[in-house]
Amino acid sequence: MNNYPATVDEILSDDYQFKKGTVTALKLFKKQRTYKYPTEVRLAGMRLLVVRICKVHGIQPPKVLARNIDGSFSGSSSYSFAKHEIVMQGKLSIITLLHELAHCIYGASETQAVRWSVNLFRQVYPEQYANLTHQGHCLVRQ
């Protein structure tokens, strides 16, 4: 059972509460505008974001690896509890990174991970969120 929500709409919340410092960490990442740079620079920015959010939550940050970054769908990305690592695949998606980080921080179910990652992204990146299309529990570029 994958226990993903059927739609993005069912997990949206205008008053979702994040641990203090989480939103600030993502805002700092946003200011870096790493999306404009090559993969290695973008990945370094994502790793720093993971360190900052994990510090807020008082946990050891996982390794963040990238495999087969070819611009395709990031849905094969994953978090391994055994290895304590996030593996980004397909593309370097901030929403996907946040989703996998939610599993690391909370041991979250798929629904909880989607709820945390999408609501956090929507709060910090409202303009980008508005340009995404809902496809089931995923957000995709139009």
C-alpha positions as CSV (number, residue, x, y, z in Angstrom):
1,M,0.0,0.0,0.0
2,N,1.5,3.3,-1.0
3,N,-0.8,5.5,1.1
4,Y,-0.3,8.6,-1.0
5,P,-3.2,11.1,-1.0
6,A,-5.4,10.9,-4.0
7,T,-5.0,14.6,-4.7
8,V,-2.9,17.5,-3.7
9,D,-6.0,19.4,-2.7
10,E,-6.8,17.0,0.2
11,I,-3.5,17.9,2.0
12,L,-3.4,21.7,1.5
13,S,-3.6,23.8,4.6
14,D,-3.3,27.6,4.9
15,D,-2.4,27.3,8.6
16,Y,0.0,24.4,8.5
17,Q,2.5,24.9,11.3
18,F,6.2,24.1,10.8
19,K,8.9,23.8,13.4
20,K,10.4,27.3,14.1
21,G,13.3,27.9,11.7
22,T,12.1,25.5,9.0
23,V,10.5,28.2,6.8
24,T,13.5,30.5,7.4
25,A,15.9,27.8,6.2
26,L,13.9,27.3,2.9
27,K,13.7,31.1,2.4
28,L,17.5,31.3,2.7
29,F,17.7,28.5,0.1
30,K,15.3,30.4,-2.2
31,K,17.5,33.6,-1.9
32,Q,20.5,31.6,-3.2
33,R,18.7,31.0,-6.6
34,T,20.7,27.9,-7.2
35,Y,18.2,26.7,-9.9
36,K,20.2,29.0,-12.3
37,Y,23.4,27.0,-11.8
38,P,24.9,23.7,-12.9
39,T,23.8,20.5,-11.2
40,E,26.7,20.3,-8.8
41,V,26.1,23.8,-7.5
42,R,22.3,23.1,-7.2
43,L,23.0,19.9,-5.3
44,A,25.4,21.7,-2.9
45,G,22.6,24.2,-2.2
46,M,20.2,21.4,-1.5
47,R,22.7,19.7,0.8
48,L,23.0,22.9,2.8
49,L,19.2,23.3,3.0
50,V,19.1,19.7,4.4
51,V,21.7,20.5,7.0
52,R,19.8,23.7,8.0
53,I,16.4,22.0,8.3
54,C,17.9,19.0,10.2
55,K,19.6,21.4,12.6
56,V,16.2,23.0,13.3
57,H,14.8,19.5,14.0
58,G,17.8,18.4,16.1
59,I,18.8,15.4,13.9
60,Q,21.8,14.3,12.0
61,P,21.5,15.3,8.4
62,P,21.3,12.5,5.8
63,K,23.7,12.3,2.9
64,V,22.1,13.7,-0.3
65,L,23.1,11.9,-3.4
66,A,22.2,12.5,-7.1
67,R,21.9,9.6,-9.6
68,N,20.8,9.7,-13.2
69,I,19.9,13.5,-13.2
70,D,18.5,13.7,-16.7
71,G,15.7,16.2,-16.2
72,S,13.0,13.5,-16.1
73,F,10.4,12.8,-13.4
74,S,11.9,12.9,-9.9
75,G,9.4,10.2,-8.5
76,S,12.1,7.6,-8.2
77,S,13.9,9.6,-5.6
78,S,14.0,8.0,-2.2
79,Y,15.1,8.2,1.5
80,S,16.8,5.1,2.9
81,F,16.4,4.8,6.7
82,A,19.1,2.1,6.8
83,K,21.7,4.2,5.0
84,H,20.4,7.6,6.2
85,E,20.6,9.0,2.7
86,I,18.4,10.8,0.2
87,V,18.9,9.8,-3.4
88,M,17.6,12.3,-5.9
89,Q,16.9,10.8,-9.3
90,G,15.6,12.2,-12.6
91,K,15.8,15.9,-11.7
92,L,16.7,18.0,-8.7
93,S,13.3,18.9,-7.5
94,I,13.0,21.0,-4.3
95,I,9.5,19.5,-3.6
96,T,10.9,16.0,-3.9
97,L,13.8,16.8,-1.7
98,L,11.5,18.2,1.0
99,H,9.3,15.1,0.6
100,E,12.2,12.7,1.2
101,L,13.4,14.9,4.0
102,A,10.0,14.6,5.7
103,H,10.5,10.8,5.7
104,C,13.9,11.3,7.4
105,I,12.7,13.8,10.0
106,Y,9.4,12.3,10.9
107,G,9.4,8.8,9.6
108,A,6.4,10.1,7.8
109,S,3.9,8.2,5.8
110,E,3.6,9.1,2.2
111,T,0.5,11.3,3.0
112,Q,2.3,13.1,5.8
113,A,5.4,13.6,3.6
114,V,3.3,15.1,0.8
115,R,1.4,17.3,3.2
116,W,4.6,18.7,4.8
117,S,6.6,19.2,1.6
118,V,3.8,20.7,-0.5
119,N,2.6,23.1,2.2
120,L,6.2,24.2,3.0
121,F,6.9,24.7,-0.7
122,R,3.6,26.6,-1.2
123,Q,4.3,28.9,1.7
124,V,7.9,29.9,0.5
125,Y,7.4,29.7,-3.2
126,P,3.8,30.9,-3.8
127,E,4.4,32.2,-7.4
128,Q,6.1,29.0,-8.5
129,Y,3.4,26.9,-6.8
130,A,0.7,28.8,-8.7
131,N,2.4,27.8,-12.0
132,L,2.2,24.0,-11.2
133,T,-0.5,21.6,-12.1
134,H,-1.9,19.0,-9.8
135,Q,-1.6,15.4,-11.1
136,G,-2.8,13.1,-8.4
137,H,-0.6,13.7,-5.4
138,C,2.1,15.3,-7.5
139,L,2.8,18.9,-8.6
140,V,4.2,19.2,-12.2
141,R,5.2,22.0,-14.5
142,Q,2.6,22.9,-17.0
